[in-house]
Amino acid sequence: MSDVTETRHGPGGAPAARKVMGAVLVFSENPSEQVPRGFELAAACRIGRDTTAEIPINDTQASRLHASLTPSPGGVHVADLGSRNGTWVNGARLSSHGAFAPVGAMVRCGRSLLRIVDDVAPFEVRAPSGFESLVGGPAMGAVRELIRTIAPLPHSVLLLGETGTGKEVVAGALHAASGRRGELVSVNCGAMPAELVESELFGHARGAFSGSDRQRTGLFRAADRGTLLLDELGELPLAAQAKLLRAMEQHEVRPVGEDRPIPVDVRVIGATNVNLEQAVAKGAFRADLFHRIAVWQIPLPALRERIEDVPLLAKHFLADEPVTFSVEAMEKLMLCSWPGNVRELRNAVTTAAARARAARRSAIGVEQLPAIRPAAPAPRTTATDVETAALRARIETALALRDGNVSHVAKDLGCTRPWLYLTLKRLHIDAAAFRKGK
């Protein structure tokens, strides 16, 4: 990673490097290509398979110098460099004028996909090993670090995230790293009938109520010396919440129909896709239980917030399937909104793989993908936006060639020095930054 001298201090007072825009190679049909791989875009960069390209890609379908990326506020200007197969931004082929690609846009060159990011630094550092079940890049880094910190501790944990973000997978990683000798037991609180919640959690004696012809251990005792995951915790009835709180505080349960409590050693992990603090304010969730179970909180990012992980997840879901993805199919997957998050992506990959096998295809094409919802369209790029980005690219290229000499650049561009100075000010370009030794 290149040296960065400008720093800012975060909440803890530690210096934090300034963000540097970049492009991340997220997918390649070449299985030997290393992905994800980040490249800084501090200045104009060329993509291609030539060794002189600032963004080299091992792609036989890419031209030696395929396209250029020039940083601009909020994104980059993409220009095709006369490639034989064309350059694509968010699924649309570039015209001769190029196009502005905002942060988050996908750029396709040959059989490779790159994503424009506002901070490339996390992608330039190889993620530490461990927690292989948590598939993903830098966006999952904070989750992994929290698991490393929390797992050995006895405290309760609250997992927060939308439906399908992988809360059960995180709970499994927490339990596996905890060293607890018991089992991981999971239950969906929203699926338990309200009248049977107490019996499900704490068990019951034989004959405790009508139809109880046998004794039931209950989930707390099944998870003794282990971990109990209470999924959809916000759906737990208020009456059961009070009894859950008592069990957690006293480390004991009393089965329905029994007089004596039974000691248990259970770590409780709650998971929810609702805002429990708002539920507390509305009286739908007990404040004391919330504070008891939310000793640690782990927020899980939605898939749309880590779209660069889609290729890694898709490969993981294919497992031992004898098929791969075409670059066009992967591009379409990465341009979707995924409201169902990782679970929805897994279903789409499973369906596509089955269709490819049935069609005797070794690579999944767009035609094998199920119907999926595209992401909301980005704000429309106007002709003015494209012209401004192109002008910026021309000026910055000329400044780089002339070592920041404004007089020489004005002659090269065929404009007056006053006009060029006004344009530099309007585009917030610092000519001095292009001088050698700066």
C-alpha positions in Angstrom: 0.0 0.0 0.0 1.4 3.4 -0.9 2.4 5.8 1.8 -0.2 8.3 2.9 0.9 11.4 4.8 -2.3 13.2 5.5 -4.0 11.9 8.6 -7.0 12.7 10.8 -7.8 11.6 14.3 -10.7 9.2 14.9 -12.9 9.0 18.0 -10.1 7.3 20.0 -7.5 9.9 19.1 -5.6 7.4 16.8 -4.6 8.8 13.4 -6.6 7.6 10.5 -5.3 7.7 6.9 -7.3 9.8 4.5 -9.5 8.0 2.0 -8.1 7.3 -1.4 -10.5 6.5 -4.3 -9.8 3.2 -6.0 -10.9 0.4 -8.3 -11.2 -3.1 -6.9 -10.9 -6.1 -9.2 -13.8 -8.2 -7.9 -14.3 -10.9 -10.5 -12.4 -12.6 -13.3 -13.2 -15.6 -15.4 -9.5 -16.5 -15.0 -9.5 -18.7 -11.9 -5.8 -17.9 -11.2 -6.5 -14.2 -10.9 -6.3 -12.8 -7.3 -9.6 -11.2 -6.2 -10.5 -9.0 -4.6 -7.5 -6.7 -5.4 -7.4 -3.0 -4.9 -5.7 -0.2 -7.0 -5.4 3.4 -5.9 -6.7 6.1 -8.3 -4.8 9.1 -7.1 -4.3 10.0 -10.8 -5.4 8.7 -14.2 -4.8 4.9 -14.5 -4.9 2.5 -17.5 -6.5 -1.0 -17.3 -5.1 -3.7 -19.5 -3.0 -6.9 -19.8 0.2 -4.9 -20.7 2.9 -4.7 -18.0 2.9 -0.9 -18.3 -0.8 -0.7 -17.3 -1.3 0.8 -13.8 -4.1 -1.7 -13.3 -2.8 -5.0 -14.8 -5.3 -7.8 -15.4 -4.6 -11.3 -16.5 -7.3 -11.5 -19.1 -6.9 -12.7 -22.6 -10.1 -11.0 -23.7 -8.8 -7.6 -22.6 -6.7 -5.4 -24.8 -3.1 -4.5 -23.8 -4.3 -1.0 -22.9 -8.0 -1.4 -22.6 -9.5 1.6 -20.7 -8.5 4.5 -18.6 -9.9 5.7 -15.2 -9.5 9.3 -14.3 -10.5 10.3 -10.7 -13.2 13.0 -10.4 -15.3 14.2 -7.5 -17.7 11.4 -6.6 -16.3 8.8 -9.0 -14.1 8.4 -12.1 -14.3 9.2 -15.8 -14.0 6.0 -17.8 -12.7 6.1 -21.4 -12.2 3.2 -23.8 -8.7 3.1 -25.3 -9.7 1.5 -28.6 -10.2 -2.0 -27.1 -11.4 -4.7 -29.4 -14.2 -5.9 -27.1 -15.4 -2.5 -25.6 -15.7 -1.2 -22.1 -18.9 -1.3 -20.0 -20.1 0.8 -17.1 -23.0 -0.6 -15.1 -24.0 -2.9 -18.0 -23.9 -0.2 -20.7 -21.3 -0.1 -23.4 -19.2 3.1 -23.5 -19.5 5.5 -26.4 -16.5 7.3 -27.8 -17.0 10.1 -25.3 -16.6 7.8 -22.3 -18.8 8.0 -19.2 -18.8 9.1 -15.6 -18.8 6.1 -13.2 -19.9 7.1 -9.7 -18.6 5.4 -6.5 -20.1 2.0 -6.4 -20.3 1.6 -10.2 -19.2 -1.6 -12.0 -16.6 -1.4 -14.9 -16.3 -4.4 -17.2 -13.2 -4.9 -19.3 -12.9 -8.2 -21.2 -13.8 -11.0 -18.8 -13.0 -8.9 -15.7 -15.1 -6.7 -13.4 -13.9 -3.8 -11.3 -15.9 -1.8 -8.7 -15.2 1.9 -8.0 -14.8 2.5 -4.3 -14.3 5.7 -2.3 -11.6 4.1 -0.1 -9.4 1.4 -1.5 -7.1 1.0 1.5 -9.0 -1.8 3.1 -8.7 -3.8 -0.1 -4.9 -3.4 -0.2 -4.4 -5.3 3.1 -5.0 -9.1 3.1 -7.6 -10.0 5.7 -6.4 -12.1 8.6 -7.3 -15.8 8.4 -10.0 -17.4 10.5 -13.8 -17.6 10.5 -13.9 -19.1 7.1 -17.7 -19.4 7.4 -17.9 -15.6 7.3 -17.4 -15.1 3.6 -16.5 -11.6 2.6 -13.9 -8.9 2.4 -13.3 -5.7 4.3 -17.0 -5.0 5.1 -17.0 -8.1 7.3 -13.7 -7.1 9.0 -15.4 -5.4 11.9 -17.7 -8.4 12.4 -14.7 -10.7 12.6 -12.9 -8.5 15.0 -15.9 -8.3 17.3 -16.2 -12.1 17.3 -12.5 -12.4 18.2 -13.0 -10.1 21.1 -16.4 -11.4 22.3 -16.2 -15.1 21.8 -14.1 -16.1 24.9 -16.3 -13.9 27.2 -19.4 -15.2 29.0 -21.5 -12.2 28.1 -24.8 -12.2 26.1 -24.7 -10.9 22.5 -27.3 -9.2 20.3 -27.0 -9.6 16.6 -28.6 -6.9 14.5 -29.3 -7.0 10.8 -31.8 -7.3 8.1 -33.4 -10.7 7.3 -30.9 -12.9 5.4 -27.7 -11.2 6.5 -26.3 -14.3 8.1 -27.0 -13.8 11.8 -27.2 -17.6 12.4 -23.8 -18.0 10.7 -22.3 -15.4 13.0 -23.8 -17.1 16.0 -22.2 -20.3 14.9 -18.8 -18.6 14.6 -19.2 -17.1 18.1 -20.1 -20.5 19.6 -17.3 -22.3 17.8 -14.7 -19.7 19.0 -16.0 -19.6 22.6 -14.6 -22.9 23.8 -17.9 -23.8 25.4 -18.4 -27.6 25.6 -22.1 -27.7 25.1 -24.2 -27.5 21.9 -25.4 -24.5 19.9 -29.2 -24.6 20.1 -31.3 -22.3 17.9 -35.0 -21.4 18.0 -37.1 -18.9 16.1 -39.1 -17.0 18.7 -41.6 -15.8 16.0 -42.5 -19.4 15.2 -43.3 -20.5 18.7 -47.0 -20.4 19.7 -47.4 -17.9 22.5 -49.0 -20.4 24.9 -46.1 -22.8 24.4 -43.1 -20.4 24.7 -42.4 -21.1 28.4 -42.6 -24.9 27.8 -40.3 -24.6 24.7 -37.7 -22.6 26.6 -37.8 -24.1 30.0 -39.4 -27.5 29.6 -42.3 -29.0 31.5 -43.1 -31.9 33.7 -45.2 -34.8 32.6 -48.9 -33.9 33.1 -48.1 -30.2 33.7 -51.0 -29.3 31.3 -53.4 -31.0 29.0 -51.7 -33.1 26.4 -48.3 -33.2 28.2 -48.0 -37.0 28.4 -44.2 -36.9 28.7 -41.5 -34.7 30.2 -39.8 -32.1 28.1 -36.3 -30.9 28.7 -36.6 -27.4 27.1 -34.1 -25.5 25.0 -32.2 -23.9 27.9 -31.3 -27.3 29.4 -30.6 -28.6 25.9 -28.0 -25.8 25.5 -26.5 -26.3 29.0 -22.7 -25.4 28.9 -23.3 -24.2 25.4 -25.1 -21.4 23.5 -28.8 -20.6 22.9 -29.6 -18.5 19.9 -32.9 -16.8 20.1 -33.7 -15.7 16.6 -36.4 -13.1 15.9 -36.0 -12.1 19.6 -38.3 -9.1 19.1 -41.2 -11.5 18.5 -41.0 -12.9 22.0 -44.2 -12.2 24.0 -43.8 -9.8 27.0 -44.8 -12.5 29.5 -42.1 -14.7 28.2 -39.6 -11.9 28.2 -39.9 -11.5 32.0 -39.2 -15.2 32.5 -36.3 -15.2 30.1 -34.8 -12.3 32.0 -35.1 -14.2 35.3 -33.4 -17.3 33.8 -30.5 -15.2 32.4 -30.0 -13.4 35.7 -30.4 -16.4 38.0 -28.7 -18.9 35.7 -31.6 -21.4 36.4 -34.9 -22.4 34.9 -38.0 -23.8 36.4 -39.9 -26.2 34.1 -43.7 -25.8 33.9 -45.2 -28.0 36.6 -42.0 -28.3 38.6 -41.4 -26.7 42.1 -37.7 -26.6 42.1 -35.4 -24.6 39.7 -32.7 -26.3 37.8 -29.3 -24.6 37.4 -28.0 -24.0 33.8 -24.9 -22.6 32.3 -26.1 -21.0 29.0 -24.7 -18.2 26.9 -27.6 -16.4 25.2 -27.3 -14.8 21.8 -30.3 -12.8 20.5 -30.9 -12.0 16.9 -33.3 -9.5 15.4 -34.1 -7.5 12.3 -36.2 -4.9 14.2 -35.0 -1.9 16.2 -35.3 -3.1 19.8 -34.7 0.3 21.3 -37.7 1.6 19.4 -39.7 -1.4 20.6 -38.6 -0.6 24.2 -39.8 3.0 23.7 -43.2 1.7 22.5 -43.5 -0.8 25.4 -43.3 -3.8 23.1 -40.0 -5.0 24.6 -38.7 -4.9 28.1 -35.9 -2.4 28.7 -34.3 -4.5 31.4 -34.2 -7.5 29.1 -32.8 -5.4 26.3 -29.9 -4.2 28.5 -29.3 -7.7 29.8 -29.0 -9.3 26.4 -27.3 -6.4 24.5 -24.1 -6.4 26.6 -22.4 -6.7 23.2 -24.0 -5.8 19.9 -22.8 -6.9 16.4 -24.4 -5.1 13.5 -24.3 -7.1 10.2 -24.1 -5.1 6.9 -26.8 -5.7 4.3 -25.5 -7.3 1.1 -26.2 -4.1 -0.9 -23.6 -2.4 1.4 -20.9 -5.0 0.5 -21.8 -5.8 -3.1 -18.1 -6.5 -3.8 -18.6 -9.7 -1.8 -21.1 -11.1 -4.3 -18.5 -13.0 -6.3 -16.9 -14.5 -3.2 -20.3 -15.6 -1.9 -21.5 -17.0 -5.2 -18.3 -19.1 -5.5 -18.9 -20.3 -1.9 -22.4 -21.3 -2.7 -21.4 -23.2 -5.8 -19.2 -25.4 -3.5 -18.3 -28.5 -5.6 -20.6 -27.6 -8.5 -18.9 -28.2 -11.8 -19.9 -24.7 -13.1 -18.6 -21.2 -12.9 -20.1 -17.8 -13.8 -19.7 -15.8 -17.0 -18.6 -12.2 -16.5 -22.0 -11.0 -17.9 -23.9 -13.1 -15.4 -21.8 -12.0 -12.5 -22.2 -8.3 -13.6 -25.9 -8.7 -13.5 -25.7 -10.3 -10.0 -23.7 -7.3 -8.8 -26.1 -4.8 -10.2 -29.0 -6.1 -8.1 -30.4 -4.7 -4.9 -30.8 -8.1 -3.0 -33.5 -7.1 -0.5 -33.3 -10.7 0.8 -29.6 -10.3 1.3 -27.3 -13.3 1.4 -30.2 -15.8 1.6 -31.7 -14.5 -1.6 -28.3 -14.6 -3.4 -27.8 -18.2 -2.2 -31.2 -19.2 -3.7 -30.4 -17.4 -7.0 -27.0 -19.1 -7.3 -28.5 -22.6 -6.5 -31.2 -22.1 -9.2 -28.7 -20.8 -11.8 -26.4 -23.7 -11.2 -29.2 -26.2 -11.6 -30.3 -24.6 -14.9 -26.7 -24.6 -16.2 -26.3 -28.3 -15.4 -29.6 -29.0 -17.2 -28.4 -27.1 -20.2 -25.0 -28.9 -20.0 -23.2 -25.5 -19.6 -19.9 -25.2 -17.8 -20.5 -21.5 -17.2 -23.6 -19.9 -15.9 -24.9 -17.3 -18.4 -27.4 -14.5 -18.0 -30.1 -16.8 -19.4 -29.6 -19.2 -16.5 -30.2 -16.6 -13.8 -33.6 -16.4 -12.1 -35.7 -13.2 -12.2 -33.9 -10.8 -9.8 -34.6 -7.2 -9.0 -32.0 -4.7 -10.3 -30.8 -2.0 -7.9 -32.5 1.4 -8.0 -30.9 3.3 -10.9 -28.2 5.8 -10.0 -28.8 9.5 -10.6 -28.8 10.1 -14.3 -25.5 11.4 -15.6 -26.0 14.4 -17.8 -24.0 15.5 -20.8 -22.6 18.3 -18.6 -21.3 15.8 -16.1 -19.6 13.8 -18.8 -18.1 16.9 -20.4 -16.8 18.2 -17.0 -15.2 14.8 -16.2 -13.6 14.7 -19.7 -12.3 18.3 -19.3 -10.9 17.4 -15.9 -9.1 14.4 -17.3 -7.6 16.4 -20.2 -6.3 19.2 -17.8 -4.9 16.8 -15.2 -3.2 14.7 -18.0 -1.6 17.9 -19.4 -0.5 19.1 -16.0 1.1 15.7 -15.3 3.0 15.9 -18.7 4.1 19.5 -18.1 5.0 19.0 -14.4 2.3 21.5 -13.4 3.5 24.4 -15.6 0.2 26.3 -16.3 1.7 28.4 -19.1 2.7 25.3 -21.1 -0.6 23.5 -20.4 -2.5 26.6 -21.7 -0.5 26.4 -24.9 -1.1 22.6 -25.2 -4.8 23.0 -24.7 -5.1 26.1 -26.9 -6.6 28.3 -24.2 -5.7 31.5 -22.4 -3.9 31.4 -19.0 -6.8 33.4 -17.2 -9.4 31.0 -18.5 -7.2 28.0 -17.4 -6.7 29.5 -13.9 -10.5 30.1 -13.5 -11.2 26.5 -14.7 -8.6 25.1 -12.3 -10.3 26.9 -9.4 -13.8 25.8 -10.5 -12.7 22.1 -10.7 -10.6 22.4 -7.5 -7.5 21.2 -9.3 -4.2 22.2 -7.6 -1.5 22.6 -10.4 1.3 22.7 -7.8 0.4 19.1 -6.9 1.7 18.0 -10.3 5.2 19.5 -9.9 8.1 17.1 -9.5 9.4 16.9 -6.0 6.1 18.0 -4.6 
